[in-house]
Amino acid sequence: MGSRIMPAMTALDVPDPTHERKHIDGKHEVSVHGEWRGLIDREQNGAVSQILSPGTKKALLSRTYPEVKAFWNDGADLEDGKVEKDRDRSAHRHVFGKLYNKALLSGIAYCISSCSMILVNKFVLSGYDFNAGIFLMAYQNLVAVIIVSLLSFFGIISTEPLTWRLVKVWLPVNVIFVGMLITSIFSLKYINVAMVTVLKNVTNVITAVGEMYIFHKHHETKVWAALFLMIVSAISGGITDLTFHAVGYAWQGVNCLLTASYSLTLRRVMDSAKQVTKSGNLNEFSMVLLNNALSLPLGVLLIVGFNEIDYLSKTPLLRMPTFWLVMTASGLLGMAISFTSMWFLHQTGATTYSLVGSLNKIPLSIAGILLFNVPTTLENFFSILFGLMAGVFFAKAKMSQKTQS
């Protein structure tokens, strides 16, 4: 989830083997193809000084002997070295400031969009008491498809065409993707936001075990210690949760399993998918379009299978413009997460992205407790805080392991 700006090199910056500067007895002597030698010494002895001013002499010599121009420039650098250094420092600070501001802005945008998405979904499901989570998922994905398609149509982004070969390769991972979204919505309806963020840490445990057995990846002791702390925090958080709901916890458990499976499966499917694309590549926008477009027909089947059509035909919520506005906002925020996460990852890196994502759960949990008036105890609050800090510890341990490897 930055570029380095280097000054352009001119012809004067490239050393020419036929031009040689010599320093003999403190005097400068320039040799150019053997045509003239000691001109600078004669100028210093007064042959030219009596007639021309320093500025005119410099301009005349530069035009008459272009090879000497580098010499005069170097003389200016030596004479005004402090000014040049200050100028370089100022330029460096300017470039660093621009990069820092972009990273900060992208990080803030990512944090706001990711927090807002979860809070708005919670508001739709609990605030409006909306009982059609699959329809909500399908509508959000439809909004994403429309936005990405429009951006691609106007040439703002580039996406791969959805060929049948690409669809066949991507379909298995898309089924896991849809299951991941649906179980996340179902669990969020029954569990408060703070506990959802803590329980999601279990995904890291499943993913780490999967990496060890599938990809034969070795994890350091710090990583396993952080994963152990996550498990302890999830268990203690569930025991002290005053709003404990067995159905919600069951859905969240399935969500953790599917999220880890999606992460592990995606690595292999991406390699296969790149081989069947026309460009031989598959960017993030193409993956967003693939996941959301393929989820629509599957979402319709699940809406029918879970009998949400009967509920949708009776609920008065679909006749409320404000409800559609909130649902559309949730779809826009879902797209915003995709764009801001890619932007933030590009401006910083995977390690910073991972750490900020873990830290972002802390204000999200506090906001979830305050906005939805979640009853909690001191023990439950400390369990949640303990789990969130375990997530930060896990991110730092992964960063350390990646740096050493």
LINKA-V176246 format. One record per run of one state. SS is the DSSP state (h for helix, s for strand, l for the rest). FROM is the first residue (numbers start at 1). TO is the last residue. If there is no record, write none. Layout:
BEGIN
ss=SS from=FROM to=TO
ss=SS from=FROM to=TO
END
This chain:
BEGIN
ss=l from=1 to=10
ss=h from=11 to=13
ss=l from=14 to=18
ss=s from=19 to=24
ss=l from=25 to=26
ss=s from=27 to=32
ss=l from=33 to=38
ss=h from=39 to=44
ss=l from=45 to=53
ss=h from=54 to=64
ss=l from=65 to=65
ss=h from=66 to=79
ss=l from=80 to=80
ss=h from=81 to=127
ss=l from=128 to=132
ss=h from=133 to=153
ss=l from=154 to=163
ss=h from=164 to=190
ss=l from=191 to=192
ss=h from=193 to=199
ss=l from=200 to=200
ss=h from=201 to=214
ss=l from=215 to=220
ss=h from=221 to=239
ss=l from=240 to=245
ss=h from=246 to=275
ss=l from=276 to=283
ss=h from=284 to=305
ss=l from=306 to=307
ss=h from=308 to=314
ss=l from=315 to=315
ss=h from=316 to=319
ss=l from=320 to=320
ss=h from=321 to=347
ss=l from=348 to=349
ss=h from=350 to=371
ss=l from=372 to=377
ss=h from=378 to=404
ss=l from=405 to=405
END
